[in-house]
């Protein structure tokens, strides 16, 4: 079974109820025919967005199922309001909140137990790339962040170079291909259906570069930040993935 193609949007800390009009526009103007579409809005919008019939995800969850963790959200709570996925280990969580690979793995287990698909993010910093450490960093993050219970059905991996997120800069196709080949190889070696896990690229994907990104071997879709906020931008990215 080939990995399913997925166009995933990460709204980060953007959007209010009024922003849901973009989902109406997306569904009306850009029906996805050839790929899955997911939007991960702020937690405040998950229930209303899911009610529109589009796959919806959280942007983080706690590793525990409940308890005294003020401000956190459990995976089961995301599921309860209609989420099907949750982004875990985004570089902004790793940087802003000091999340470690072990914590990301624990959160991924919690997501799986709640019946959510974990979208686990990995990616090197610019300093690590300049030092020639990219492949070692990605291999270590994969080994540490992806739990043993991961399957092609419950896990998606997103390669997001930290220096490409929100900067308008993207790696070359060869650089993306090199990392995705490594991820495919490592996941295939470790998991029975690892070859079928969807591998997304993320970092300044726009309508203008989407087709080029989706032509790269072992790129099965994208995790899109800024360009997922507007239907006029995300729609063409979905179309490019459908056509790839
Ligand atoms: C992201 O935050 O996951 C991301 C890829 O952002 P952007 O597309 O804005 O670079």
Boltz pocket constraint, residues with backbone or C-beta under 6 A from the ligand:
constraints:
  - pocket:
      binder: B
      contacts: [[A, 10], [A, 160], [A, 164], [A, 165], [A, 166], [A, 167], [A, 168], [A, 202], [A, 203], [A, 204], [A, 205], [A, 223], [A, 224], [A, 225], [A, 226], [A, 227]]
      max_distance: 6.0
